[in-house]
Amino acid sequence: MDMLALLSPRRVAIMGASDNPLKAGGRPIHYMQRYGFTGEIYPVNPNRAEVQGLRAYPSLADLPHPPDVVVVALPGSEVGAALGQCIEVGARGAVVYSSGFAELGPEGRRAQQALVTRAQEGGLRIFGPNTQGIANFQSGAILNFSTMINECPPQDGSIAIVSQSGAGAAIVYGGLRRQGLGVRYLIATGNEADISVAETVRGVLDDASLRLVLMYAESLQHPAVLAEAARVATERDIPILAVKSGRTQTGQLTASSHTGAMASEDALADAFLRQRNIIRVQDFHELVEYARLFERRERPKGRRVVAISNSGATCVLAADAMEQNGMQAAEFSDHDVHALRAVLPSYVAARNPIDMTTALLGQPAIYGDALRAVAKSGAAEAFFVGFPIGGEGYDMSGFAAQTADFVEQTGVPVAVCAAQDWVASAFYKYDIPVFASEFRAMRGLALLAEYSKGRALPQSGMITSDRQSGAGVALSEPDSLALLAEAGLPVVAHQYCRYVDHVESAYKSMQAPFVLKGVSAAVTHKSDHGLVRLGVRDISEMGQAWNDYTSILRSLSVEFEGMLVAQQCSSDFELAVGAHWDDMFGPVIMVGQGGVLVEVMKDTQFLVAPFSRQQAQDAIGKLFMARGFAATRGLPAVDTQVLAGMVQRLGDWFASQQGALLSVDANPVLVSRTAPPVVVDAVVIKREC
């Protein structure tokens, strides 16, 4: 489907057209006439000869030409017949305002599916139902009834707003327009009976003049399509900023799997968006706040920031905000310090952040001199300017112009912190991003740095399968360990004793101490039932354990399948690594703090396979426990590259199973500062055929 063709119709029909420009059926007519649509508008209303000065038609069949797109502003009960007319006259698309469908429950979902089935049979694409509509402000094709368009008159730009929520789309649109930013597309997908946010985002990216996509989704339908959109966006350097709501909703659980139990829908969405270099923000306000920064073309090469302000407090807060957001204060070389001292008053220290104090009062040229010195130093990969208070004596227009010159000269992104509207307006005049606080300005630069780093990482395709999660059967621990060893994961030295006379052989083949585990595929959490013994050194202890395990499993009415004898290993940390097959995202990998408290601590990160080793290493680095991996007090650091390689191998192997396995839990994986990691316990759950 050509999305841009749907968004750029030359002939538009409005079913349920109203002469009242304030009604849903009247607003698109009013907007198109007011804001420059040069195509043909066909009001359809059997009860009127004229609507808003235009000839009205009794039905679509009476139109002089087939419409490209039809707006359906009718009661829900009439939508089915209306879509039938659209198909009969050869319309390509319909924008269905009408509500009363899937949002009402099972009966509404059935009615909505009937609409989709009929439309698909006739080759008709649908936005909605229950949508506020779509708008193309370049062509004036405004098929949208939002009141915000009247409140904030449109101006064409290079930003697309794509949202499931009509109100959300309008909030973002209004915020952008109040900042003076233009918008190309305003699109609400509503119930997404047919066209989804993902498909729309992919479609608008074909507009060569687009520079930014702002997206809101309540659920990530069609993730493979969104993944392809993200690949195209990254390739063309068109950032996608996204709000994904539903952070507190728990996803589908796989009760027998630690990984599945902790993999909420939101955690997986977060992993998916991060890997696809879609920058997730908190709310509509942040979409607006960071739009100007991302729409511009400056991209930081790293996280080193130079900050300058007329306030010491702002300098301190900026330094705090750098650390809070993972940015770093750039260090000036001796040459840089000398160059700054040559242009700064004696009472201004040549260090970063640069506290100008009162130097800028009546001496605006000093600001430009300082910027030129910073530009020549090359120290800044991002630049922060703080003007918490500006008044008489401060040439804000001049400061803004000098800042714009600095950006043009260096290509370094800048974020300004200013609390006064008139100060912000001075910088907006030069299209410079302004934020209300030091933290938010630095967060914006940090998100931009994250996006810039993500552009350098390879984008992999989605693993898709028609298989759903379904029921599974747990393999015994020996079978699970054998499978992981075949996959290339480092598995502890062990021997499976199916019969009691195998125990002595195991004792002689390895060096004490041993870990002994009772084996039964029906019992996955052995320590809960006294089926694990540590530090065993004597053959008699092994025989006693065999007898005890036999009794314990008999009392549980499950089969005793033997005993696992494993080499006991020491470690500095316990990691958990797991995988599960998700109905929406496919193969999902978890890495986190391991041991018996894995579900309590919830120090976990998720990845959607396939992924790169760098992405695995980044995920490991986000763990709270990873703070302990650094070298300290003479102890060497943990080799996180080796850990990342193990996680990547698990991801590649699990994905290659194409859903034949439901889950893998490797917990704990023993991690040492001086030895490779080793999996000492594992449970694999296979799909039931």
BELBELUR-V426301 format. One record per helix or strand of 3 or more residues. SS is the DSSP state (h for helix, s for strand). FROM is the first residue (numbers start at 1). TO is the last residue. If there is no record, write none. Layout:
BEGIN
SS/FROM/TO ; SS/FROM/TO
END
This chain:
BEGIN
h/3/7 ; s/11/15 ; h/24/34 ; s/40/44 ; s/54/57 ; h/60/62 ; s/69/72 ; h/76/89 ; s/93/96 ; h/102/104 ; h/106/121 ; s/125/128 ; s/133/136 ; s/141/144 ; h/148/151 ; s/159/163 ; h/166/178 ; s/185/188 ; h/197/204 ; s/212/217 ; h/223/236 ; s/239/244 ; h/258/262 ; h/265/275 ; h/284/295 ; s/304/309 ; h/312/324 ; h/334/343 ; h/365/377 ; s/382/387 ; h/396/410 ; s/413/418 ; h/421/428 ; h/438/455 ; s/472/474 ; h/477/486 ; s/494/497 ; h/500/509 ; s/514/518 ; h/526/529 ; s/532/536 ; h/539/555 ; s/563/567 ; s/573/582 ; s/586/593 ; h/598/601 ; s/604/608 ; h/613/621 ; h/624/629 ; h/640/656 ; s/661/671 ; s/682/687
END
